[in-house]
């Protein structure tokens, strides 16, 4: 019963958080600009035309009524029709999701193993030149703004070396009724630079976390006992140290992956990557409120859902969590 109660509590917290986030997003979006002026021709539209367009979009109702109608429609999976693209808003977001998902996945597949290995190496050789270099590199990587890093990668990889394209998604292959870039060589070339732009700061973050955990584990009694038994450093590192520091690493990987899905806006915009982040920027510029709310709702659900899954995944990684439950 305690496990069921824990899961129920996490789901209740997630639902309440999503409700609050939807309210903040709805009020914020509806307090900026008037989308009617982007739909009608201002130069030729009359006051009556603007009034009819406002009524047709339901913008003549009080804000609280609009929000209640939005919640009612969300329950049925209806986010309305895009003002600009004239397509169902949620379907439009889902059509952009594969591009963002594969970009975030490739970036995390680069960041997680690289960061863990660098962190283990630096922690194992605490105080050495390797440790100092990893620390310096991680501080630098975390300090670089994503837009500057993206532009430097374009300059180096696309302009100076000419190895990679500067933008776009490249050739795609259809799989499960969705288009994917990673299945083609041209798509992988287009994926490389934006994936690196997302991966570099996450490599630094994961490396610092793995390093601090390794240093702590190296001072524990069980590590000394393993050395006294004659176990090799590699076996101690991968069979004992890594499992014991896996919980915080999985936490940060899950959070950062959710952050990539939600906030890869700058990278997608600079590299003209047709994902959810670029759609969000375009919708903000065009005041396309249905698409904005569909995007923000998806981002919120993805971020909160991934964090909830990570919390529940602790029991798989650490037996102490199961015992405490």
C-alpha positions as CSV (number, residue, x, y, z in Angstrom):
1,X,0.0,0.0,0.0
2,X,2.9,2.4,0.7
3,X,4.2,2.1,-2.8
4,X,0.7,2.7,-4.2
5,X,0.4,5.7,-1.9
6,X,3.8,7.0,-3.0
7,X,2.9,6.7,-6.7
8,X,-0.5,8.3,-6.1
9,X,1.1,11.2,-4.3
10,X,3.6,11.8,-7.1
11,X,0.8,11.7,-9.7
12,X,-1.2,14.2,-7.6
13,X,1.7,16.5,-7.3
14,X,2.4,16.3,-11.0
15,X,-1.3,17.0,-11.9
16,X,-1.4,20.0,-9.6
17,X,1.9,21.4,-11.0
18,X,0.5,21.0,-14.5
19,X,-2.6,22.8,-13.6
20,X,-0.7,25.7,-12.1
21,X,1.7,25.9,-15.1
22,X,-1.3,25.9,-17.5
23,X,-2.9,28.8,-15.7
24,X,0.3,30.8,-15.7
25,X,1.0,30.1,-19.3
26,X,-2.6,30.9,-20.3
27,X,-2.7,34.2,-18.5
28,X,0.7,35.2,-19.8
29,X,-0.1,34.4,-23.4
30,X,-3.4,36.2,-23.4
31,X,-2.0,39.3,-21.9
32,X,0.3,40.0,-24.8
33,X,-0.9,41.3,-28.1
34,X,-4.1,40.6,-30.1
35,X,-3.9,37.8,-32.6
36,X,-6.9,39.2,-34.5
37,X,-4.6,41.8,-36.1
38,X,-2.4,39.0,-37.5
39,X,-5.4,37.3,-39.1
40,X,-7.4,40.1,-40.7
41,X,-5.9,42.7,-43.1
42,X,-5.5,45.7,-41.0
43,X,-5.3,48.0,-44.0
44,X,-8.7,47.0,-45.4
45,X,-10.5,45.6,-42.4
46,X,-13.3,47.5,-40.8
47,X,-14.2,47.7,-37.2
48,X,-17.0,45.2,-37.8
49,X,-14.6,42.8,-39.5
50,X,-12.4,42.9,-36.4
51,X,-15.4,42.5,-34.1
52,X,-16.6,39.4,-36.0
53,X,-13.1,37.9,-36.0
54,X,-12.8,38.4,-32.3
55,X,-16.2,36.7,-31.7
56,X,-15.3,33.8,-34.0
57,X,-12.1,33.2,-32.0
58,X,-13.9,33.4,-28.7
59,X,-11.7,36.3,-27.6
60,X,-14.8,38.4,-26.6
61,X,-15.4,36.2,-23.5
62,X,-13.9,37.0,-20.1
63,X,-10.5,35.5,-19.5
64,X,-11.7,33.1,-16.8
65,X,-14.3,31.7,-19.2
66,X,-11.7,31.2,-21.9
67,X,-9.5,29.3,-19.4
68,X,-12.3,27.0,-18.3
69,X,-13.2,26.3,-22.0
70,X,-9.5,25.6,-22.6
71,X,-9.4,23.1,-19.7
72,X,-12.6,21.4,-21.0
73,X,-11.1,21.1,-24.5
74,X,-7.8,19.8,-23.2
75,X,-9.6,16.9,-21.4
76,X,-11.0,15.9,-24.8
77,X,-7.6,16.4,-26.5
78,X,-8.7,19.5,-28.4
79,X,-6.4,22.5,-28.3
80,X,-8.2,24.3,-31.1
81,X,-7.1,25.2,-34.6
82,X,-4.0,27.2,-35.5
83,X,-4.8,30.8,-36.4
84,X,-2.0,30.8,-39.0
85,X,-1.6,27.2,-40.3
86,X,-5.3,26.3,-40.1
87,X,-4.4,22.9,-38.7
88,X,-5.3,21.2,-35.4
89,X,-2.8,22.8,-32.9
90,X,-1.9,19.5,-31.1
91,X,-1.4,17.6,-34.4
92,X,0.9,20.4,-35.5
93,X,3.0,20.1,-32.3
94,X,3.1,16.3,-32.7
95,X,4.3,16.6,-36.3
96,X,7.3,18.6,-35.0
97,X,8.0,16.3,-32.1
98,X,10.2,13.6,-33.9
99,X,12.7,16.3,-34.9
100,X,13.1,17.6,-31.4
101,X,13.1,14.1,-29.9
102,X,15.8,12.7,-32.1
103,X,17.9,15.9,-31.6
104,X,17.6,15.6,-27.8
105,X,18.2,11.8,-27.9
106,X,21.4,12.1,-30.0
107,X,22.6,14.9,-27.8
108,X,22.0,12.9,-24.6
109,X,23.6,9.8,-26.1
110,X,26.7,11.9,-26.6
111,X,26.5,13.8,-23.3
112,X,25.7,11.0,-20.8
113,X,28.5,8.4,-21.6
114,X,31.1,11.1,-22.2
115,X,30.3,13.1,-19.0
116,X,30.2,9.9,-16.9
117,X,33.6,8.7,-18.2
118,X,35.2,12.1,-17.7
119,X,33.8,12.4,-14.2
120,X,34.9,8.9,-13.2
121,X,38.4,9.6,-14.6
122,X,38.7,12.9,-12.9
123,X,37.4,11.6,-9.6
124,X,39.6,8.6,-9.7
125,X,42.6,10.8,-10.2
126,X,41.6,13.5,-7.8
127,X,44.1,16.3,-7.6
128,X,46.0,15.3,-10.8
129,X,46.4,17.3,-14.0
130,X,43.6,15.3,-15.6
131,X,41.3,16.3,-12.8
132,X,42.2,19.9,-13.0
133,X,41.8,20.0,-16.8
134,X,38.4,18.3,-16.6
135,X,37.3,20.9,-14.0
136,X,38.5,23.8,-16.1
137,X,36.9,22.5,-19.3
138,X,33.6,21.9,-17.5
139,X,33.5,25.4,-16.0
140,X,34.2,26.8,-19.4
141,X,31.5,24.7,-21.1
142,X,28.9,25.7,-18.5
143,X,29.8,29.4,-18.9
144,X,29.4,29.5,-22.6
145,X,26.0,30.8,-23.8
146,X,24.2,28.3,-26.1
147,X,23.7,30.9,-28.9
148,X,27.5,31.7,-28.9
149,X,28.4,28.0,-28.8
150,X,26.0,27.3,-31.7
151,X,27.5,30.1,-33.8
152,X,31.0,28.9,-33.1
153,X,30.2,25.4,-34.1
154,X,28.7,26.7,-37.4
155,X,31.7,28.8,-38.0
156,X,34.1,25.9,-37.4
157,X,32.2,22.9,-38.7
158,X,30.3,24.5,-41.6
159,X,32.3,27.6,-42.7
160,X,36.0,26.8,-42.0
161,X,36.1,23.0,-42.3
162,X,33.0,22.6,-44.5
163,X,32.3,19.1,-43.0
164,X,28.7,19.8,-41.8
165,X,25.7,21.8,-43.0
166,X,24.9,25.0,-41.2
167,X,21.2,24.3,-40.8
168,X,18.2,22.3,-41.7
169,X,17.3,18.7,-41.1
170,X,18.6,17.0,-44.3
171,X,17.3,13.8,-45.8
172,X,14.8,11.8,-43.8
173,X,13.4,8.3,-43.8
174,X,9.9,7.4,-42.8
175,X,9.6,5.0,-39.8
176,X,6.4,4.4,-37.8
177,X,4.7,7.1,-40.0
178,X,7.2,9.7,-38.9
179,X,10.2,11.2,-40.6
180,X,13.6,10.6,-39.0
181,X,17.0,12.1,-39.9
182,X,19.3,9.8,-38.0
183,X,18.6,6.9,-40.5
184,X,20.4,8.7,-43.3
185,X,24.0,9.8,-43.7
186,X,22.9,13.3,-44.8
187,X,20.5,13.5,-41.8
188,X,23.3,12.5,-39.4
189,X,25.5,15.3,-40.9
190,X,22.7,17.8,-40.2
191,X,22.2,16.4,-36.7
192,X,25.9,16.6,-35.6
193,X,26.3,20.4,-35.0
194,X,23.0,21.0,-33.2
195,X,23.4,17.8,-31.1
196,X,26.9,19.0,-30.1
197,X,25.5,22.4,-29.1
198,X,23.0,20.7,-26.8
199,X,25.5,18.1,-25.5
200,X,28.5,20.2,-24.5
201,X,27.0,21.9,-21.5
202,X,25.4,18.6,-20.4
203,X,28.7,16.8,-20.7
204,X,30.2,19.4,-18.3
205,X,27.3,19.1,-15.8
206,X,27.3,15.3,-15.8
207,X,31.1,15.1,-15.5
208,X,31.1,17.4,-12.4
209,X,28.4,15.4,-10.8
210,X,30.1,12.1,-11.5
211,X,33.5,13.5,-10.3
212,X,32.1,14.6,-7.0
213,X,30.3,11.3,-6.4
214,X,33.5,9.3,-7.3
215,X,35.6,11.3,-4.9
216,X,33.1,10.7,-2.2
217,X,32.9,6.9,-2.9
218,X,36.7,6.6,-3.1
219,X,36.8,7.6,0.6
220,X,34.2,5.1,1.8
221,X,35.1,2.0,3.8
222,X,33.7,-0.5,1.3
223,X,36.1,0.9,-1.4
224,X,39.1,0.4,0.9
225,X,37.8,-3.1,1.6
226,X,37.6,-3.8,-2.1
227,X,41.2,-2.7,-2.6
228,X,42.3,-4.9,0.4
229,X,40.6,-7.9,-1.3
230,X,42.8,-7.2,-4.3
231,X,40.1,-6.1,-6.8
232,X,41.4,-4.0,-9.7
233,X,40.7,-0.3,-9.9
234,X,38.6,-0.8,-13.0
235,X,36.4,-3.4,-11.3
236,X,36.0,-1.2,-8.3
237,X,35.1,1.8,-10.4
238,X,32.5,0.1,-12.6
239,X,31.1,-2.5,-10.3
240,X,30.9,-0.6,-7.1
241,X,31.5,3.2,-7.5
242,X,29.3,3.7,-10.6
243,X,26.2,1.9,-9.2
244,X,26.4,3.9,-6.0
245,X,26.5,7.3,-7.8
246,X,24.0,6.3,-10.4
247,X,20.9,7.8,-8.7
248,X,22.0,11.5,-8.9
249,X,23.4,10.9,-12.4
250,X,20.1,9.4,-13.6
251,X,18.3,12.4,-11.9
252,X,20.3,14.9,-13.8
253,X,20.1,13.0,-17.1
254,X,16.3,12.8,-16.8
255,X,16.0,16.4,-16.0
256,X,18.4,17.6,-18.7
257,X,16.7,15.4,-21.3
258,X,13.3,16.9,-20.4
259,X,15.0,20.3,-20.5
260,X,16.3,19.5,-24.1
261,X,12.8,18.6,-25.2
262,X,11.4,21.7,-23.6
263,X,14.0,24.4,-24.0
264,X,16.0,23.6,-27.1
265,X,14.6,26.8,-28.5
266,X,17.8,28.7,-29.1
267,X,19.6,25.8,-30.8
268,X,16.7,24.9,-33.0
269,X,16.3,28.5,-34.1
270,X,19.9,29.0,-34.9
271,X,20.3,25.8,-36.8
272,X,16.8,26.1,-38.4
273,X,15.9,22.7,-37.0
274,X,12.2,22.2,-37.6
275,X,11.3,21.0,-34.0
276,X,9.0,22.0,-31.2
277,X,11.3,24.8,-30.0
278,X,11.3,26.6,-33.4
279,X,7.6,26.1,-33.6
280,X,7.2,27.8,-30.2
281,X,9.3,30.8,-31.3
282,X,7.3,31.2,-34.6
283,X,4.0,30.9,-32.7
284,X,5.1,33.6,-30.2
285,X,6.0,35.9,-33.1
286,X,2.7,35.3,-34.8
287,X,0.6,35.2,-31.6
288,X,-0.8,31.8,-32.6
289,X,-2.4,31.1,-29.2
290,X,-3.8,27.6,-29.8
291,X,-0.3,26.4,-31.0
292,X,1.4,28.2,-28.1
293,X,-0.9,26.5,-25.5
294,X,-0.5,23.1,-27.2
295,X,3.3,23.5,-27.2
296,X,3.5,24.7,-23.6
297,X,1.1,21.9,-22.4
298,X,3.2,19.3,-24.2
299,X,6.4,20.8,-22.8
300,X,5.0,20.8,-19.3
301,X,3.7,17.2,-19.5
302,X,7.0,16.0,-20.9
303,X,9.1,17.7,-18.3
304,X,6.9,16.8,-15.3
305,X,6.4,13.2,-16.6
306,X,10.1,12.6,-17.1
307,X,10.8,13.7,-13.6
308,X,8.1,11.5,-12.2
309,X,9.5,8.5,-14.1
310,X,13.0,9.2,-12.9
311,X,11.7,9.3,-9.3
312,X,10.0,5.9,-9.7
313,X,13.1,4.5,-11.5
314,X,15.1,5.0,-8.3
315,X,13.8,1.7,-6.9
316,X,15.3,-0.2,-9.9
317,X,18.7,1.4,-9.4
318,X,19.0,1.5,-5.6
319,X,17.6,-1.4,-3.5
320,X,17.6,1.0,-0.4
321,X,14.7,2.9,-2.0
322,X,12.7,-0.3,-2.2
323,X,13.5,-1.2,1.4
324,X,12.5,2.3,2.6
325,X,9.2,2.1,0.6
